[in-house]
Amino acid sequence: DRAVVRGGRAELVSIPPPAERKGFDLIFLDPPFPMSAALARGSVLERVISRLGTSIPVASGALCIWRFDTRQPPAWDAWNGWRRHVRRTCGRSTLDWLVHDP
């Protein structure tokens, strides 16, 4: 269909649901590598992640592709309603394919 790019601080920017659906079905999560490595309760990235499925509407079965540094994988447990489906590594980048399964 189309892509919408929103600007601003990711943990604060308002993101309304797509007009034709109840939530987003594809999310790319590609923060700077140090931000993923520093994932912890209360961190900027944790605040962004906690919005997925709450103030950022996502569809059941949505796919989130998260890119991070292979050498510094984030401390990740399943987020509320998300589970790791696939992990792929290519050089310095690792991609986790996460599925929304509330």
C-alpha positions in Angstrom: 0.0 0.0 0.0 2.0 2.9 1.3 4.5 3.9 4.0 4.2 6.6 6.6 7.3 8.0 8.2 6.8 9.9 11.5 9.4 12.2 13.0 10.2 12.9 16.6 11.3 11.1 19.6 10.2 7.5 19.2 9.1 7.1 22.8 6.8 10.1 22.6 5.6 10.6 19.0 1.9 10.1 18.4 1.2 7.2 16.0 -2.4 6.8 15.1 -3.7 3.4 13.7 -3.8 2.9 9.9 -7.2 4.0 8.5 -8.1 0.7 7.0 -6.9 -1.6 9.8 -7.0 -1.8 13.6 -3.2 -1.9 13.9 0.1 -2.1 12.0 1.1 -5.5 10.7 4.8 -4.8 9.9 7.2 -2.9 12.2 10.9 -2.2 11.6 12.9 -1.7 14.8 16.3 -0.4 13.9 17.7 1.7 16.7 21.4 2.6 16.9 23.3 -0.5 18.0 24.3 0.9 21.4 20.6 1.6 22.2 19.8 -2.1 21.7 22.8 -3.2 23.7 21.7 -0.9 26.6 18.1 -2.3 26.7 17.0 -2.3 30.3 13.9 -1.4 32.2 13.3 2.4 31.9 15.6 2.8 28.9 14.5 4.7 25.8 14.3 1.5 23.8 12.2 -0.2 26.5 9.8 2.7 26.5 9.4 2.4 22.7 9.0 -1.3 22.9 6.4 -1.0 25.7 4.3 1.2 23.3 4.0 -1.6 20.7 0.5 -3.0 21.2 -0.6 -0.2 23.6 -0.3 3.4 22.4 1.1 2.2 19.1 -1.6 -0.1 17.7 -0.5 -3.4 16.2 -2.5 -6.2 14.6 -2.6 -9.7 16.0 0.0 -11.7 14.1 2.0 -8.5 13.3 5.7 -8.9 12.5 8.4 -6.8 14.1 11.9 -7.0 12.6 14.5 -5.9 15.1 18.1 -5.2 13.9 20.9 -5.2 16.4 24.7 -5.7 16.7 25.6 -9.4 16.6 28.4 -8.8 19.1 26.1 -7.1 21.6 22.8 -8.8 21.7 20.2 -7.1 23.8 19.0 -8.7 27.1 15.6 -9.7 25.8 12.8 -11.7 27.3 9.6 -12.0 25.4 7.9 -8.7 25.5 4.3 -8.6 26.5 2.5 -10.3 23.6 5.6 -10.8 21.4 7.6 -14.0 20.7 10.8 -14.6 18.7 10.0 -16.5 15.5 13.3 -16.4 13.7 16.8 -15.1 14.3 19.2 -14.5 11.3 22.7 -13.2 11.5 24.7 -11.6 8.6 28.1 -10.2 9.6 27.7 -7.6 12.3 23.9 -7.4 12.1 21.4 -9.8 13.6 17.7 -9.7 12.8 15.1 -11.0 15.2 11.7 -11.6 13.6 9.1 -11.2 16.4 5.5 -12.1 16.1 2.7 -10.3 18.0 0.7 -13.0 19.7 -1.4 -11.3 22.4 
